[in-house]
Amino acid sequence: MKYAEYIKQIEIESLWSGRRHVVWNLDRQVNILSGINGVGKSTILNKVVKGLASGGEFPSHMLKGVHLIVEPEDAKWIRYDVIRSFDRPILNLDAVGKLNTALSDLTTELDLQLFFLQRKYLDYQVNIGNRIIACLQSGDADTALKAQKISEPKKTFQDLIDDLFAETGKHIVRTENEIRFSQIGETLTPYQLSSGEKQMLVIMLTVLVEDQQPYVLFMDEPEVSLHVDWQQRLIDLILTLNPNVQIILTTHSPAVIMNGWADRVTEVSDITDQI
């Protein structure tokens, strides 16, 4: 399967019931969609994501009237993830009860996201462990350096999270396979974090487990639960963890663009035409 590195253009023939034709030419790295409530920011993201819901295959699975141009243009698949901001209570408790965890641990949608990300994190660690073993067995002269490079993204993730959570005295327990935190001698699970901490952990884990592959990260107002300092650092943190990601996000927060991203902001009105 040939995967795209990034999306070059999104075209939506009709945003709502025969109105508003959308053509959005995208930057390789950072794309920020802005506009007043109800103008169509989330609708644009949702239409694209819904069309990719069959594992990232396109154009055969794209919604009618939604078109993508990607790089390279003959790619038929896209790696992507979606992050939404609202920490609502879990509605389908029966489904949660079937998971191999205590029902009382999972009370919100962020908790559920963290549960599944923990599984991906374990798979990620197995993958990099196998790669390190293969590297050490290769007998190459620079084996140790190559092995260190393979493990570097995980260490970077841990260092970034420790830095973000330092003010509350939380640190990742690096001897655990699953994500756990130490705080003043007590061990905490991710489900015991604040909403803002959970949101940041979801974002950073989502980026980490893609293992620095080129992929698209869609985020719909990811800043809602985040402290303003974290909002300001958000894009830089993501790119530090994976410089190959393409970020496509909606936001209402000026803080998100304060670290030099103002030129990557697109107003919905600038990419839509009435039809």
C-alpha positions in Angstrom: 0.0 0.0 0.0 1.3 3.4 -0.9 0.8 6.0 1.8 0.6 9.8 1.3 3.1 11.9 3.2 0.6 14.8 3.5 -2.5 16.4 2.1 -1.9 19.2 -0.4 -5.5 20.3 -1.0 -9.0 19.7 0.5 -12.0 20.4 -1.8 -15.6 20.1 -0.6 -18.1 20.8 -3.2 -20.9 21.8 -0.8 -20.3 22.5 2.9 -24.0 22.7 3.8 -27.0 21.9 1.6 -25.8 23.4 -1.7 -24.0 26.3 -0.1 -20.3 27.1 0.2 -17.7 25.5 -2.0 -14.4 24.9 -0.1 -10.9 24.8 -1.6 -8.1 24.8 1.0 -4.5 24.6 -0.1 -2.5 23.2 2.8 1.0 23.7 4.2 3.2 20.6 4.5 3.4 21.0 8.3 1.0 23.3 10.1 -2.5 24.4 9.1 -4.8 26.3 11.5 -8.5 26.9 10.6 -10.1 29.9 12.3 -13.5 31.6 12.2 -16.6 32.5 14.3 -18.8 29.8 15.8 -21.0 28.1 13.2 -19.0 29.2 10.2 -18.0 25.6 9.3 -14.6 24.8 10.9 -15.5 21.5 12.5 -17.8 20.6 9.5 -14.8 20.8 7.2 -12.7 18.6 9.4 -15.5 16.2 10.1 -16.3 15.7 6.4 -12.7 14.8 5.6 -12.3 12.5 8.6 -15.6 10.7 7.9 -14.4 10.1 4.4 -11.2 8.5 5.7 -12.9 6.4 8.3 -12.3 3.1 6.4 -8.7 3.0 7.6 -7.4 5.9 5.5 -8.2 4.6 2.0 -9.3 7.1 -0.6 -10.7 8.2 -3.0 -13.0 5.2 -3.2 -14.2 5.6 0.4 -14.4 9.4 0.4 -17.8 11.1 0.9 -19.4 12.3 -2.2 -18.3 15.8 -2.9 -15.1 15.6 -0.8 -11.8 15.4 -2.7 -8.2 15.3 -1.6 -5.0 16.0 -3.4 -2.0 14.4 -1.7 1.7 14.0 -2.0 2.7 11.8 -3.8 -0.4 12.2 -6.0 -0.7 8.4 -6.7 -0.9 7.4 -3.1 -4.1 5.6 -2.1 -3.9 5.6 1.7 -3.3 8.2 4.4 -2.1 7.5 8.0 -4.1 9.8 10.3 -5.4 10.4 13.8 -8.2 12.6 15.2 -8.2 14.4 18.5 -11.3 16.2 19.8 -11.4 18.4 22.9 -14.6 17.7 24.9 -14.3 15.5 28.0 -17.9 14.3 28.1 -19.1 11.4 30.3 -19.1 8.0 28.7 -22.6 7.1 27.5 -22.2 3.5 26.5 -21.2 2.0 29.9 -22.0 -1.6 28.8 -19.3 -1.4 26.2 -16.8 -0.1 28.8 -17.8 -2.9 31.1 -16.5 -5.5 28.6 -13.0 -4.0 28.6 -10.3 -5.5 30.7 -10.2 -2.7 33.3 -12.1 -1.5 36.3 -15.3 0.2 35.2 -14.8 2.9 37.9 -11.5 3.9 36.2 -13.2 5.0 33.0 -15.8 7.7 33.5 -15.1 10.1 30.6 -14.3 10.0 26.9 -10.8 11.1 27.6 -10.4 8.1 29.9 -11.6 5.8 27.1 -9.1 7.4 24.7 -6.3 6.9 27.2 -7.3 3.3 27.7 -6.9 2.5 24.0 -3.8 4.6 23.7 -2.2 2.6 26.5 -2.7 -0.5 24.4 -1.1 1.2 21.4 1.8 2.4 23.7 2.5 -1.2 24.7 2.6 -2.3 21.0 4.8 0.6 20.2 7.3 -0.4 22.9 7.3 -4.0 21.7 8.0 -2.7 18.2 10.9 -0.5 19.1 12.3 -3.2 21.4 12.4 -5.7 18.5 14.0 -3.1 16.3 16.7 -2.5 19.0 17.4 -6.2 19.3 17.7 -6.6 15.6 20.0 -3.6 15.5 22.3 -5.0 18.3 22.4 -8.4 16.5 23.4 -6.8 13.2 27.1 -6.4 14.2 27.4 -3.0 12.6 30.2 -0.7 13.8 27.7 2.0 15.0 25.2 -0.4 16.6 25.0 1.4 19.9 24.3 4.7 18.2 21.6 3.3 16.0 19.9 1.6 19.0 20.0 4.8 20.9 18.4 6.6 18.0 15.5 4.1 17.9 14.7 4.7 21.5 15.1 8.4 21.4 11.5 9.4 20.6 10.2 7.5 23.7 12.7 9.3 25.9 11.8 12.6 24.3 8.1 11.9 25.1 8.9 11.1 28.7 11.1 14.2 29.1 8.4 16.4 27.6 5.6 15.0 29.8 7.8 15.4 32.9 8.5 19.0 32.0 4.8 19.7 31.4 3.7 18.1 34.7 6.6 19.3 36.8 4.7 22.1 38.5 2.4 19.6 40.1 5.3 17.3 41.0 4.3 14.4 38.7 6.8 12.3 36.8 6.4 9.3 34.5 7.5 6.1 36.2 10.0 4.9 33.6 10.2 1.3 34.9 6.5 0.6 34.1 5.4 -0.7 30.7 2.1 1.2 31.0 1.9 4.9 31.7 2.0 5.6 35.4 3.0 8.7 37.3 4.7 9.3 40.6 3.6 12.2 42.8 5.0 12.7 46.3 5.5 8.9 46.8 2.1 8.0 45.4 1.6 6.1 42.1 -1.2 7.5 39.8 -2.9 6.1 36.7 -3.6 8.4 33.8 -7.3 8.3 34.8 -6.5 10.2 38.0 -5.1 13.2 36.1 -6.9 16.5 35.6 -8.8 17.1 32.3 -6.1 19.3 31.0 -3.4 16.8 31.8 -5.4 14.0 30.2 -5.9 16.0 27.1 -2.2 16.8 26.8 -1.3 13.1 27.4 -3.8 12.0 24.8 -2.2 14.4 22.2 1.4 13.4 23.0 0.7 9.7 23.1 -1.2 9.9 19.8 1.8 11.5 18.2 4.3 9.1 19.8 2.8 5.8 18.8 2.8 6.8 15.1 6.6 6.2 15.4 7.7 9.4 13.5 6.0 8.2 10.3 4.5 10.8 8.0 0.8 11.2 8.9 -2.0 13.7 9.3 -3.1 14.8 12.8 -6.6 16.4 12.7 -7.4 18.3 15.9 -10.8 20.0 16.6 -10.2 22.8 19.2 -7.6 20.8 21.1 -6.9 23.7 23.4 -10.2 23.7 25.3 -8.9 21.9 28.5 -5.3 23.2 28.3 -3.7 25.9 30.3 -2.7 28.9 28.2 1.0 28.1 28.5 0.4 24.6 27.1 -1.8 26.1 24.3 1.1 28.3 23.3 3.6 25.3 23.3 1.2 22.8 21.7 2.3 22.9 18.1 6.0 23.0 18.9 5.6 20.0 21.3 3.9 17.9 18.6 6.6 18.8 16.0 9.4 18.0 18.5 8.0 14.5 18.9 7.3 13.9 15.2 8.7 16.4 12.7 7.0 14.4 9.9 3.5 15.1 11.0 1.1 17.4 9.2 -1.1 19.2 11.7 -4.6 20.3 10.6 -6.5 22.0 13.5 -9.4 24.3 14.3 -9.0 26.8 17.2 -10.5 29.9 18.9 -7.4 30.5 21.0 -4.9 33.2 20.1 -2.4 31.4 22.3 -2.1 28.5 19.9 -0.5 30.7 17.2 1.7 32.8 19.5 4.9 30.9 19.0 5.3 32.1 15.4 2.4 30.3 13.7 0.2 33.3 12.8 1.1 32.9 9.1 -0.4 29.4 9.1 -3.9 30.6 10.0 -6.6 30.3 7.4 -10.0 32.0 7.9 -12.9 29.8 6.7 -14.3 32.8 4.7 -11.0 32.9 2.7 -11.4 29.3 1.4 -15.2 29.3 0.7 -17.3 30.6 -2.1 -21.0 30.8 -2.2 -22.5 28.6 -4.9 
